Amino acid sequence: MSLRRRLGSLFKSQSELDLTDGSIPRSLFFLSLPIVITNLLQVGYNLADTFWLGRYSTEALAAISLGFPLIFLFISLGLGLTVAGSVLVAQHTGAEQPAKAEYAASQTVVFTLLAGVILGALGFQFVAQLLGLFNAEPAVLTLATDYMEVISLGLPFLFGFTVFIALMRGAGDTVTPMLVMFGTVVLNVALDPLLIFGVGPLPELGVEGAAIATVFSRGSATIVGLWLMFRGAHGIQIHLRQMVPDLAYSRSYSGSVSPRRLKTPVGRSRLTPCW
């Protein structure tokens, strides 16, 4: 039996989680437990960067701390773009309308990836000016800019993995995203010291190495996530032919995404003074 099936049997499968029958708290527990674990693993990226860069230099550690508010902002925007798609997938799945669920998922993927490309380009262009608002020391500001430029270029991967998690959850599969997240965190932890300090033929890259490790890990997760969704083996299936941007369809979920998109970044922004 595969690891995914073993864990799936532990956390209960989608077909076993009937919130209309039996103990609702018990069903919610088994549904939400993988989500909680996934969110905890999410912190692993920042912890790994903080641990290794803290051993590299004080300025490097201060640099990534300076960039964290912008990272939180990017993550919040990604969540805002995917939440409506997740809701639509959940609604169509619950209504036993798989074709509509697949179309909603395909459109959500393409719009989220396009947003990642656009915001990544803007972030790369203006990240120095944004970080300059924090009045940091010049040496720290330079390192933070180097770190965030790489992160900005990797936004399509960050958004791609976020939409994978959201759509799988909308379809009722919370175990698969947890497993993919675990694998990418392990990959990031392994790559961080190699790229930060340099080993063998790998050069010493410092803060840029930490950013590259994060982007590479996220990129790997996005590729795995898209592959799983194109296959349709778990949760939801997407189709390339349905990924032509449908502007008319986008209006069907624009009303749902706006409140979430505004609320979460505002909440995250409360963390900014801490840095």
C-alpha positions as CSV (number, residue, x, y, z in Angstrom):
1,M,0.0,0.0,0.0
2,S,1.4,3.5,-0.9
3,L,2.2,6.1,1.7
4,R,-0.6,8.3,0.3
5,R,-3.1,5.5,0.8
6,R,-1.8,4.7,4.3
7,L,-2.2,8.3,5.4
8,G,-5.5,8.5,3.5
9,S,-6.9,5.6,5.5
10,L,-5.6,7.3,8.7
11,F,-7.2,10.7,8.0
12,K,-10.3,9.2,6.3
13,S,-11.1,9.5,2.6
14,Q,-13.5,12.0,1.0
15,S,-16.2,9.3,0.6
16,E,-16.1,8.5,4.3
17,L,-16.4,12.2,5.4
18,D,-20.2,12.7,5.3
19,L,-21.0,15.9,7.2
20,T,-24.7,15.2,6.9
21,D,-24.5,11.9,8.8
22,G,-22.8,10.8,12.0
23,S,-20.6,12.9,14.2
24,I,-19.9,16.2,12.6
25,P,-17.0,17.1,15.0
26,R,-15.3,13.8,14.2
27,S,-15.6,14.3,10.5
28,L,-14.4,17.9,10.8
29,F,-11.4,16.7,12.8
30,F,-10.3,14.2,10.2
31,L,-10.9,16.7,7.4
32,S,-9.0,19.5,9.1
33,L,-6.1,17.6,10.6
34,P,-4.1,17.4,7.3
35,I,-4.8,21.1,6.8
36,V,-3.4,22.0,10.1
37,I,-0.3,19.9,9.4
38,T,0.1,21.5,6.0
39,N,0.0,25.0,7.5
40,L,2.6,24.0,10.1
41,L,4.8,22.6,7.4
42,Q,4.4,25.9,5.6
43,V,6.3,27.5,8.4
44,G,9.2,25.1,7.7
45,Y,10.3,27.2,4.8
46,N,10.8,30.3,6.9
47,L,12.3,28.4,9.7
48,A,14.9,26.7,7.5
49,D,15.9,30.1,5.9
50,T,16.1,31.7,9.4
51,F,18.2,28.9,10.8
52,W,20.8,28.7,8.1
53,L,21.0,32.4,7.4
54,G,21.4,33.0,11.1
55,R,24.5,30.9,11.0
56,Y,25.7,32.7,7.8
57,S,25.6,36.3,9.1
58,T,23.6,38.7,11.2
59,E,23.0,41.0,8.2
60,A,21.6,38.0,6.2
61,L,19.2,37.1,9.0
62,A,18.0,40.7,9.2
63,A,17.6,40.9,5.5
64,I,15.1,38.0,5.3
65,S,13.2,39.4,8.3
66,L,12.9,42.6,6.4
67,G,11.4,40.8,3.5
68,F,8.9,38.7,5.4
69,P,6.1,41.3,5.4
70,L,6.2,41.4,1.6
71,I,6.3,37.6,1.4
72,F,3.2,37.5,3.7
73,L,1.5,40.0,1.3
74,F,2.3,37.9,-1.7
75,I,0.9,34.8,0.0
76,S,-2.2,36.7,1.0
77,L,-2.8,37.8,-2.6
78,G,-2.3,34.2,-3.7
79,L,-4.9,33.0,-1.2
80,G,-7.3,35.7,-2.3
81,L,-7.1,34.6,-5.9
82,T,-7.6,30.9,-5.1
83,V,-10.3,31.0,-2.5
84,A,-13.2,31.7,-4.9
85,G,-12.1,28.9,-7.2
86,S,-11.9,26.6,-4.2
87,V,-15.4,27.5,-3.2
88,L,-16.8,27.0,-6.7
89,V,-15.1,23.6,-7.0
90,A,-16.5,22.6,-3.6
91,Q,-20.0,23.7,-4.7
92,H,-19.9,21.9,-8.0
93,T,-18.4,18.8,-6.4
94,G,-21.1,18.7,-3.7
95,A,-23.8,19.2,-6.4
96,E,-22.3,16.2,-8.3
97,Q,-21.4,18.4,-11.3
98,P,-17.9,17.2,-12.1
99,A,-17.7,19.0,-15.5
100,K,-18.4,22.4,-13.9
101,A,-15.9,21.7,-11.1
102,E,-13.2,20.8,-13.6
103,Y,-13.9,24.0,-15.7
104,A,-13.8,26.1,-12.5
105,A,-10.5,24.5,-11.5
106,S,-8.9,25.0,-14.9
107,Q,-9.9,28.7,-15.0
108,T,-8.7,29.3,-11.5
109,V,-5.3,27.8,-12.3
110,V,-4.8,29.9,-15.4
111,F,-5.9,33.2,-13.8
112,T,-3.8,32.5,-10.7
113,L,-0.7,31.7,-12.7
114,L,-1.2,34.8,-14.9
115,A,-1.5,36.9,-11.7
116,G,1.7,35.3,-10.4
117,V,3.6,36.3,-13.6
118,I,2.3,39.9,-13.5
119,L,2.8,40.5,-9.8
120,G,6.2,38.8,-10.0
121,A,7.3,41.2,-12.7
122,L,6.0,44.2,-10.7
123,G,7.6,42.9,-7.5
124,F,11.0,42.4,-9.2
125,Q,10.8,45.9,-10.6
126,F,9.7,47.8,-7.4
127,V,10.9,45.6,-4.5
128,A,13.8,47.9,-3.8
129,Q,11.5,50.9,-3.4
130,L,9.1,48.9,-1.2
131,L,11.8,47.6,1.1
132,G,13.3,51.2,1.3
133,L,10.2,52.2,3.2
134,F,11.4,50.3,6.2
135,N,14.5,52.5,6.7
136,A,16.9,49.6,7.1
137,E,20.7,49.8,7.1
138,P,22.1,50.0,3.6
139,A,23.9,46.6,3.8
140,V,20.7,44.9,5.1
141,L,18.6,46.6,2.5
142,T,20.9,45.4,-0.3
143,L,20.7,41.8,0.9
144,A,16.9,42.0,1.4
145,T,16.5,43.3,-2.2
146,D,18.6,40.4,-3.6
147,Y,16.5,37.9,-1.6
148,M,13.1,39.4,-2.6
149,E,14.0,39.8,-6.3
150,V,14.5,36.0,-6.5
151,I,11.3,35.4,-4.5
152,S,9.4,37.8,-6.9
153,L,10.6,36.0,-10.0
154,G,9.4,32.8,-8.3
155,L,5.8,34.1,-7.6
156,P,4.2,32.0,-10.4
157,F,5.5,28.9,-8.5
158,L,4.3,30.2,-5.2
159,F,0.9,31.0,-6.6
160,G,0.8,27.7,-8.5
161,F,1.3,25.6,-5.4
162,T,-1.2,27.7,-3.5
163,V,-3.9,27.1,-6.1
164,F,-3.1,23.4,-6.1
165,I,-3.7,23.2,-2.4
166,A,-6.9,25.2,-2.6
167,L,-8.4,23.3,-5.4
168,M,-7.6,19.9,-3.9
169,R,-9.1,21.0,-0.6
170,G,-12.2,22.2,-2.5
171,A,-12.6,18.8,-3.9
172,G,-12.3,17.2,-0.5
173,D,-8.7,15.9,-0.7
174,T,-6.6,17.4,2.1
175,V,-4.1,14.6,2.4
176,T,-2.3,14.9,-1.0
177,P,-1.4,18.6,-0.5
178,M,0.0,17.7,2.9
179,L,2.3,15.0,1.4
180,V,3.5,17.3,-1.4
181,M,4.1,20.1,1.1
182,F,6.1,17.7,3.3
183,G,8.3,16.6,0.4
184,T,9.1,20.2,-0.7
185,V,9.9,21.3,2.9
186,V,12.4,18.4,3.1
187,L,13.9,19.5,-0.3
188,N,14.2,23.1,0.9
189,V,15.8,22.1,4.1
190,A,18.4,20.0,2.2
191,L,19.1,22.7,-0.4
192,D,19.4,25.7,1.9
193,P,22.9,24.9,3.4
194,L,24.2,23.8,0.0
195,L,23.3,27.0,-1.8
196,I,23.8,29.4,1.1
197,F,27.3,28.3,2.1
198,G,28.4,26.6,-1.1
199,V,29.5,22.9,-1.3
200,G,31.8,21.5,-3.9
201,P,31.0,23.0,-7.4
202,L,28.1,24.9,-5.9
203,P,29.1,28.6,-5.2
204,E,28.4,30.4,-2.0
205,L,25.2,32.4,-2.7
206,G,24.2,33.6,0.8
207,V,20.6,35.1,0.9
208,E,20.2,34.5,-2.8
209,G,20.9,30.8,-2.2
210,A,18.1,30.7,0.4
211,A,15.7,32.3,-2.1
212,I,16.7,30.0,-4.9
213,A,16.2,27.0,-2.7
214,T,12.7,28.2,-1.8
215,V,11.7,29.0,-5.4
216,F,13.1,25.6,-6.6
217,S,11.2,23.7,-3.9
218,R,8.0,25.6,-4.7
219,G,8.6,25.1,-8.4
220,S,8.9,21.3,-7.8
221,A,5.7,21.4,-5.8
222,T,3.9,23.3,-8.5
223,I,5.0,20.8,-11.2
224,V,3.9,17.8,-9.1
225,G,0.6,19.5,-8.2
226,L,-0.2,20.4,-11.9
227,W,0.7,16.8,-12.9
228,L,-1.6,15.4,-10.3
229,M,-4.4,17.7,-11.4
230,F,-4.0,17.0,-15.1
231,R,-4.1,13.3,-14.3
232,G,-7.2,13.7,-12.1
233,A,-6.2,10.8,-9.9
234,H,-6.8,12.7,-6.7
235,G,-9.6,15.1,-6.0
236,I,-10.0,17.3,-9.1
237,Q,-9.0,17.2,-12.7
238,I,-8.0,20.1,-15.0
239,H,-7.8,20.2,-18.8
240,L,-5.5,22.2,-21.0
241,R,-8.3,23.0,-23.5
242,Q,-10.2,24.7,-20.7
243,M,-7.3,26.9,-19.6
244,V,-7.9,29.6,-22.2
245,P,-8.7,32.7,-20.1
246,D,-12.5,33.2,-20.0
247,L,-13.0,36.8,-18.9
248,A,-16.8,36.4,-18.8
249,Y,-16.4,33.5,-16.5
250,S,-14.0,35.4,-14.3
251,R,-16.8,37.7,-13.3
252,S,-18.7,34.8,-11.7
253,Y,-16.1,34.6,-8.9
254,S,-14.7,38.1,-8.8
255,G,-17.4,39.1,-6.2
256,S,-16.3,36.2,-3.9
257,V,-12.6,36.9,-4.2
258,S,-12.6,40.6,-3.4
259,P,-13.5,40.5,0.3
260,R,-11.0,37.8,1.0
261,R,-8.3,39.4,-1.0
262,L,-8.7,42.7,0.9
263,K,-9.2,41.2,4.3
264,T,-6.2,38.9,4.5
265,P,-3.5,41.3,3.3
266,V,-4.8,43.9,5.8
267,G,-4.6,41.3,8.6
268,R,-1.1,40.3,7.5
269,S,0.0,44.0,7.4
270,R,-0.4,44.1,11.2
271,L,2.8,42.0,11.2
272,T,4.8,44.7,9.4
273,P,5.7,46.9,12.4
274,C,7.1,43.8,14.1
275,W,10.0,43.7,11.7
